[in-house]
Amino acid sequence: MKYALFLGMVCIFCLSGCQSEGTSVEGRQGSTQVTVSVGQTSSPVAPPPEASTVRVDGSGVKVDAPGAHVQVGAGGVQLEAGGASLQVNGVSKSNSDQDTLSITGVGDTRSYPVENKDVEVSGANHNLKLTGKVKELEVSGSSNVVEVEQVSSVSVSGTNNRVVYSGDKPEIELSGLGNHCEARR
């Protein structure tokens, strides 16, 4: 969810106009560095950023500013400004090392084979299937669905996330709103 909020704010920053000819915004999530640079030769037409609103709910993150709208949710990332629109569906990234599989972004619908690893899922609207044995599963963000064959421990935070497990009942920790962890029926 932090990634979605960061993406939304960067987009609004770029669309709202900058006060100088060369402005940049930098951000970091984990080991990923993002830099956005904007050059502008005329004065901004949009009001200052305080006229912007940010809403986080069960469907994702929505950022509205005069002349611009960014939504990160079930449909991926949608950007509208100045009569143009951009839609990006299913933006996600996965990294795996010896001990951990990390899945971030929006709208991943893949199946991942896992054997004795920890799994971290963050972002929005993922619909994932984890096959094999997961040691610890951490799910954060919004509206993610994760099916897992075997898992020892589950931690779910954010809003409207759902974990469905097979096998023995894991240790379960839930925080946030509308999150569930349940046995497969």
Secondary structure, DSSP 8 states (H G I E B T S, - for coil): -HHHHHHHHHHHHHHH--SSSEEEEEEEETTEEEEEEEE-SS---S--GGG-EEEEETTEEEEEETTEEEEEETTEEEEEETTEEEEE---EEEEE-SSEEEEEEB----EEEEEEEEEEE-SBS-EEEEEEEEEEEEE-SBS-EEEEEEEEEEEE-SBS-EEEE-SS--EEEE-SBS-EEEE--
